Amino acid sequence: FHPSTPISQLFEQETGGNGWGNNESQNYTSDPSNCFFTPNNLLVIRAIANGSSYTSARLISHQKLERPRGFLTATLRAPCAPGIWPAFWLLPAKPFSWPGDGEIDIFESWNGDCVNRSCLHWGHFNGEDWNKHRKIETQVGDMPHREVKVGLAWDEGSRRLVWYFDGRAVMKAQIPEGTRSIRDWRVIINVAMGGNVCGGRLPADGTYDFVVRELGFFESPVGGWDTFERDFAGAPEGKAG
């Protein structure tokens, strides 16, 4: 990241305040007060609560994952407060059918609980789709005070995924049949405010920064594909539901 680079060169900036399917309260903007590069090469997504006004940013990478197998990683510092929901995740490129085409969450935490959730979704939370969800929670008590490094390794040929947190393989899952090809997915970085996930709770007045120091797409995970094999063998399966 470089402060002279326009955000729009790397990301699409989605805007609007339509609740985003979860009755969220924020209005996503492209205003530089909500998203910017710093002089020391950090990307900041800033959620601002001011009275009854809630603004934030939602970025979607122009770059797709593109490879049949690879590794995506980011170094983040996330806000942890009631009514705040930062996320670093993946959806297929538009147009897509949600949730049938799938969703992958690499980092998300909400409502000040300082817990990261590694998730895979590809259906509704009901009936026959209930088993189409995988999740592992990682406690991060000092979340707002330090950076964390998260990652996802994928091998579309063997239909396998491994989630990483601070260098440790924390979850594995199979890529479900019927989802869009992983190479067609894009990165999303955003901070939501309020809504169903936060139990309707709204943040106190103030600014809440989601800071990204590094974001990288690589041909293989750290240690190569032999390490991926060991990590997949040893990582826990995501829990259903």
Backbone torsions as a table, in degrees:
resi	resn	phi	psi	omega
1	PHE	NA	143.7	179.0
2	HIS	-140.7	136.7	-175.7
3	PRO	-60.3	-21.4	179.8
4	SER	-84.6	-7.1	-179.4
5	THR	-86.0	125.7	175.6
6	PRO	-64.1	139.0	176.1
7	ILE	-51.9	-40.1	-175.3
8	SER	-65.8	-15.7	178.4
9	GLN	-72.2	-29.9	-177.0
10	LEU	-106.4	-26.8	-172.0
11	PHE	-135.8	146.8	162.5
12	GLU	-80.1	135.8	179.4
13	GLN	-105.2	101.5	177.8
14	GLU	-75.1	140.6	-176.5
15	THR	-130.0	159.2	175.1
16	GLY	131.8	164.7	-177.9
17	GLY	-133.8	50.1	-173.1
18	ASN	-95.7	15.6	179.4
19	GLY	87.4	-21.5	173.2
20	TRP	54.6	35.1	174.6
21	GLY	78.8	-3.7	-177.6
22	ASN	-129.8	16.5	-177.2
23	ASN	58.1	34.2	179.2
24	GLU	-71.3	157.6	-173.1
25	SER	-100.6	-15.0	-173.6
26	GLN	-76.2	150.7	167.2
27	ASN	-103.7	114.6	177.5
28	TYR	-76.3	131.7	-178.3
29	THR	-126.6	168.3	171.2
30	SER	-104.8	13.5	-178.4
31	ASP	-68.8	139.4	180.0
32	PRO	-63.1	-13.9	175.0
33	SER	-71.4	-20.7	-178.3
34	ASN	-102.6	-14.2	-179.7
35	CYS	-158.9	128.6	-176.1
36	PHE	-164.0	161.2	169.6
37	PHE	-96.3	140.1	179.7
38	THR	-91.5	165.0	177.2
39	PRO	-59.8	-24.8	178.0
40	ASN	-99.9	30.0	166.6
41	ASN	67.9	36.6	173.6
42	LEU	-106.0	148.1	171.3
43	LEU	-98.3	127.0	-179.2
44	VAL	-119.1	124.0	167.8
45	ILE	-102.9	115.9	-172.3
46	ARG	-113.1	116.0	172.2
47	ALA	-89.8	134.2	-176.2
48	ILE	-124.7	122.6	173.5
49	ALA	-108.5	124.1	-177.4
50	ASN	-144.7	96.2	-175.7
51	GLY	65.6	-121.7	178.0
52	SER	-96.9	11.2	179.6
53	SER	-102.5	128.9	179.4
54	TYR	-131.7	114.4	179.8
55	THR	-125.5	153.4	-178.4
56	SER	-161.4	-168.0	178.9
57	ALA	-136.7	151.0	177.8
58	ARG	-136.1	113.1	-175.6
59	LEU	-109.5	139.8	175.2
60	ILE	-125.3	125.0	-176.2
61	SER	-64.9	138.6	170.8
62	HIS	-66.8	-34.5	-178.7
63	GLN	-76.5	134.3	173.3
64	LYS	-91.8	168.6	176.7
65	LEU	-63.5	-38.6	166.2
66	GLU	70.0	-28.8	-175.2
67	ARG	-98.4	148.7	173.9
68	PRO	-68.3	-22.7	170.4
69	ARG	-148.7	149.7	-176.5
70	GLY	176.7	-165.6	-175.0
71	PHE	-145.5	129.2	176.1
72	LEU	-114.5	132.2	-179.7
73	THR	-141.8	153.4	177.4
74	ALA	-149.1	147.3	172.6
75	THR	-108.5	122.1	-168.4
76	LEU	-129.6	151.9	163.5
77	ARG	-126.2	118.1	-170.3
78	ALA	-108.3	145.1	171.8
79	PRO	-72.3	150.1	-179.6
80	CYS	-138.3	98.5	-174.2
81	ALA	-157.0	154.0	176.3
82	PRO	-56.2	136.5	177.5
83	GLY	81.1	4.9	-176.7
84	ILE	-115.7	138.1	-175.0
85	TRP	-139.4	84.3	176.0
86	PRO	-80.5	146.3	-178.7
87	ALA	-150.0	143.9	173.5
88	PHE	-128.0	110.8	-166.3
89	TRP	-153.0	-177.1	-174.1
90	LEU	-135.0	140.2	168.8
91	LEU	-136.8	156.5	173.8
92	PRO	-62.8	155.5	176.0
93	ALA	-63.1	150.0	178.2
94	LYS	-70.2	148.5	-4.9
95	PRO	-79.8	148.1	177.7
96	PHE	-144.0	163.5	177.3
97	SER	-107.7	115.7	179.7
98	TRP	-106.0	134.1	7.0
99	PRO	-97.1	6.3	-173.6
100	GLY	-60.0	-34.2	-179.1
101	ASP	-80.6	-9.6	174.1
102	GLY	104.5	161.0	176.1
103	GLU	-151.8	137.7	176.3
104	ILE	-124.8	124.1	176.8
105	ASP	-107.1	120.3	-179.4
106	ILE	-94.9	-39.7	174.2
107	PHE	-140.1	126.6	167.4
108	GLU	-157.0	140.1	179.6
109	SER	-146.3	147.1	-176.4
110	TRP	-145.1	154.3	169.2
111	ASN	61.7	25.2	174.6
112	GLY	77.6	16.6	-177.7
113	ASP	-85.1	-8.4	177.7
114	CYS	52.9	44.3	175.6
115	VAL	-122.9	130.4	173.4
116	ASN	-92.6	140.9	178.1
117	ARG	-117.8	117.7	171.4
118	SER	-92.6	123.0	-170.4
119	CYS	-139.3	151.8	168.5
120	LEU	-131.9	127.8	179.1
121	HIS	-130.0	141.1	171.0
122	TRP	-153.8	41.8	176.6
123	GLY	-179.5	-179.6	179.1
124	HIS	-80.9	161.3	179.1
125	PHE	-88.7	60.2	177.9
126	ASN	-161.0	159.1	171.9
127	GLY	46.4	-129.6	-174.7
128	GLU	-68.0	-18.1	-179.5
129	ASP	-84.0	-9.6	-172.7
130	TRP	-56.7	-35.6	-177.0
131	ASN	-82.0	3.3	-177.7
132	LYS	-94.2	30.4	-179.3
133	HIS	-134.6	140.8	177.7
134	ARG	-133.2	138.2	-176.0
135	LYS	-151.8	141.3	170.3
136	ILE	-133.2	136.8	177.9
137	GLU	-104.8	138.3	177.6
138	THR	-122.8	119.5	178.5
139	GLN	-72.1	132.8	179.5
140	VAL	-136.6	75.6	-172.7
141	GLY	-58.3	-31.5	-179.0
142	ASP	-100.1	25.8	-174.3
143	MET	-48.3	-49.6	-175.0
144	PRO	-73.1	-6.2	-173.3
145	HIS	-107.9	0.6	-178.8
146	ARG	-152.7	164.1	173.7
147	GLU	-80.9	151.4	170.7
148	VAL	-125.3	153.0	178.5
149	LYS	-116.1	121.6	-177.3
150	VAL	-120.3	158.5	-179.5
151	GLY	-161.7	163.7	174.7
152	LEU	-138.9	126.9	172.6
153	ALA	-109.3	138.7	-179.4
154	TRP	-135.0	146.3	173.4
155	ASP	-134.9	99.6	-174.0
156	GLU	-68.2	-30.0	-179.5
157	GLY	-61.3	-42.0	178.7
158	SER	-98.1	1.6	177.0
159	ARG	58.3	46.9	-177.7
160	ARG	-124.0	145.2	177.5
161	LEU	-130.3	143.4	171.7
162	VAL	-133.4	129.3	176.0
163	TRP	-97.2	142.0	-179.1
164	TYR	-123.3	145.8	174.5
165	PHE	-139.4	118.0	-177.1
166	ASP	50.5	44.3	174.9
167	GLY	82.5	-1.8	-177.3
168	ARG	-108.0	134.8	176.0
169	ALA	-74.1	113.7	-172.8
170	VAL	-105.2	-15.9	180.0
171	MET	-160.1	148.6	171.9
172	LYS	-131.2	156.9	177.4
173	ALA	-160.9	158.2	173.5
174	GLN	-87.9	140.3	172.9
175	ILE	-70.1	121.4	-175.4
176	PRO	-71.6	150.1	173.5
177	GLU	-63.7	140.7	174.7
178	GLY	97.4	-14.3	176.8
179	THR	-77.3	159.6	178.0
180	ARG	-65.8	152.4	177.2
181	SER	-54.5	133.2	-178.1
182	ILE	-57.8	-32.6	-177.2
183	ARG	-65.2	-13.1	-177.5
184	ASP	-98.8	9.9	-176.5
185	TRP	-94.4	156.6	-179.9
186	ARG	-128.5	156.7	-179.1
187	VAL	-83.7	138.7	173.6
188	ILE	-122.0	134.9	175.7
189	ILE	-129.6	124.6	-178.0
190	ASN	-156.8	165.9	169.4
191	VAL	-128.4	112.8	175.3
192	ALA	-90.6	164.3	-176.3
193	MET	-139.0	127.6	179.0
194	GLY	70.2	-156.0	176.4
195	GLY	89.2	-175.8	-174.2
196	ASN	-61.1	-43.9	-176.7
197	VAL	-61.9	-34.8	178.7
198	CYS	-90.1	14.5	178.3
199	GLY	63.1	26.1	-178.6
200	GLY	77.8	1.0	-179.0
201	ARG	-76.0	137.8	179.4
202	LEU	-107.4	149.8	-179.2
203	PRO	-72.5	152.8	171.8
204	ALA	-66.6	157.0	177.3
205	ASP	-55.0	136.4	178.8
206	GLY	152.0	-174.7	177.0
207	THR	-113.0	145.3	-175.9
208	TYR	-133.4	109.6	-172.3
209	ASP	-100.4	127.9	170.5
210	PHE	-104.7	111.4	-169.7
211	VAL	-109.7	128.3	178.7
212	VAL	-113.4	117.7	-179.8
213	ARG	-92.7	-36.6	-179.6
214	GLU	-139.4	142.5	173.6
215	LEU	-143.5	118.4	-173.8
216	GLY	-138.1	144.8	173.6
217	PHE	-111.5	126.7	-175.3
218	PHE	-131.7	159.6	-178.8
219	GLU	-75.2	-21.7	-179.5
220	SER	-152.7	157.3	176.5
221	PRO	-70.9	167.8	176.7
222	VAL	-57.2	127.6	-177.7
223	GLY	91.8	-6.9	176.3
224	GLY	83.6	-174.8	-174.1
225	TRP	-75.7	-20.3	172.4
226	ASP	-64.9	-39.3	176.3
227	THR	-65.0	-40.4	176.5
228	PHE	-57.0	-43.5	179.7
229	GLU	-60.4	-44.4	179.1
230	ARG	-66.0	-41.3	-179.0
231	ASP	-65.3	-40.6	179.4
232	PHE	-66.0	-37.7	179.1
233	ALA	-65.8	-34.5	-173.2
234	GLY	-98.1	-18.0	-175.8
235	ALA	-74.5	149.6	177.2
236	PRO	-72.3	148.3	172.7
237	GLU	-68.9	142.0	172.9
238	GLY	-62.9	145.1	-179.9
239	LYS	-81.5	142.1	179.5
240	ALA	-72.0	150.9	174.9
241	GLY	89.9	NA	NA
